[in-house]
Amino acid sequence: MLAGWHFLFGTIVGAVVLATAGLPLAGLVVWVLARRRGAVRTALAEVGIVYGTVPWLWMIMLPGRRAGVNLVPLRDLAIVVAAGPVTATVQIVGNLLVFAALGFFAPIRFAALASVPRILALGAAGSALVEVAQYVLRLDRVSSVDDVLLNAAGAGLAALASRRWWCAEPVLPEVPGERDALLP
């Protein structure tokens, strides 16, 4: 019985299947939160952060095939690029997407995070935490500084893509005639 569940919870394909199947639930959660709070933008950003980040974290926390630590920047990236275009594309794009949802939605939801350097720092800190967890939990995965760099870059690029929707300081709705009353 447990072997049947391993496909869903213990493989990358299973994580993708469950994430895809969970999309209607995520939409429902956005709808419920928006109805309760009256703020669709906030609800969408909160659910987007969780729904877009958790499946990637789940996949990279699954046990791997080889353990190791690489603290030399760009060493693993050079190895990945030398492995061929398909491997390089999958590895690089995958690492860019790990914290992309966080980078895209966090500045929309939180005004304090509405800057690219803050999102880069958040992505790097989150990625470093994941890499340390992979090492400490002995998941037979390579903990690499290149992963931290790519994860942070993905968060930063996604933040740039969402810049037009970033949360600004709260703006009070304008009351008709109020502006004229303030003029001398």
Secondary structure, DSSP 8 states (H G I E B T S, - for coil): -HHHHHHHHSSHHHHHHHHHHTHHHHHHHHHHHHHHHS-HHHHHHHHHHHHHHHHHHHHHTS--S--EEE-STTHHHHHHHHT-HHHHHHHHHHHHHTTHHHHHHHHHH-GGG-SHHHHHHHHHHHHHHHHHHHHHTT-S-EEEHHHHHHHHHHHHHHHHHTGGG---S------TTHHHHH--
